[in-house]
Amino acid sequence: MLFNLVPMHPERTYFTLQNLGTAICPYRVTGIAPLLVDMATLGYAIQDRWELPERALRIPFIRITASTATKASISGTPAADTKTPR
């Protein structure tokens, strides 16, 4: 499973609006910690995680430094990795 170009917050999930100038778009910002717990509950293991600073989401008064991509697979499959998430 690959989550790519997903705006994420280190701790919590919430909804917000982003003003693009020509439009206002709703965003669901996913909490990294709750996502990792939910994925582990479903039997997934994180293989890798990286930040995409060029895709940063700027929301006044809330710090989100970058979008995050996360790659996960079902535990026990050949592609699974025991590496600790960054």
C-alpha positions in Angstrom: 0.0 0.0 0.0 1.4 3.4 -0.9 0.2 6.7 0.6 1.7 9.5 -1.6 1.2 13.2 -1.6 -0.9 12.9 1.5 -0.8 15.9 3.9 0.0 14.5 7.3 0.4 15.9 10.8 2.7 14.1 13.4 -0.1 13.5 15.9 -3.7 14.2 14.8 -6.2 14.0 12.0 -8.4 17.0 11.1 -10.1 18.8 8.2 -9.2 22.2 6.9 -9.6 24.5 3.9 -6.8 25.7 1.7 -7.1 28.9 -0.3 -5.4 28.4 -3.7 -6.3 31.9 -4.8 -8.7 30.8 -7.5 -10.4 28.2 -5.4 -10.8 27.0 -1.8 -10.2 23.3 -1.4 -11.1 21.0 1.5 -8.3 18.9 2.9 -8.2 16.0 5.2 -4.9 16.1 7.1 -4.1 12.6 8.3 -2.4 12.0 11.6 0.8 9.9 11.2 0.6 8.3 14.6 -3.1 7.1 14.3 -2.4 5.9 10.7 0.5 3.8 11.9 -1.5 2.3 14.7 -4.4 1.5 12.3 -2.1 0.0 9.7 -0.4 -2.2 12.3 -3.8 -3.4 13.6 -4.7 -4.5 10.1 -1.4 -6.4 9.9 0.7 -4.0 7.8 4.3 -3.2 8.5 5.9 0.1 7.4 8.6 -0.4 4.8 9.6 3.2 4.3 8.5 6.8 4.9 9.7 10.0 3.3 8.8 13.7 3.3 8.0 15.7 0.2 9.0 19.3 1.1 8.0 20.6 -2.3 4.4 19.6 -1.6 4.1 21.4 1.8 0.7 22.4 2.9 0.6 25.8 4.6 -2.2 26.3 7.2 -2.1 29.4 9.4 -1.3 28.6 13.1 -0.7 24.9 12.4 2.7 23.5 11.5 2.9 21.0 8.7 6.3 20.9 7.2 5.6 18.6 4.2 3.4 16.0 2.7 4.5 12.5 3.6 4.6 9.3 1.5 4.4 6.0 3.3 4.9 2.5 1.9 3.5 -0.5 3.8 2.9 -4.1 3.2 1.2 -7.0 5.0 3.4 -8.4 7.7 5.0 -11.7 6.8 5.0 -11.1 3.1 8.4 -11.2 1.3 8.3 -7.4 0.7 7.8 -6.7 4.5 10.7 -4.9 6.2 11.5 -4.7 9.9 13.0 -1.2 9.5 11.7 1.3 12.1 9.6 4.2 10.5 11.4 7.5 10.3 
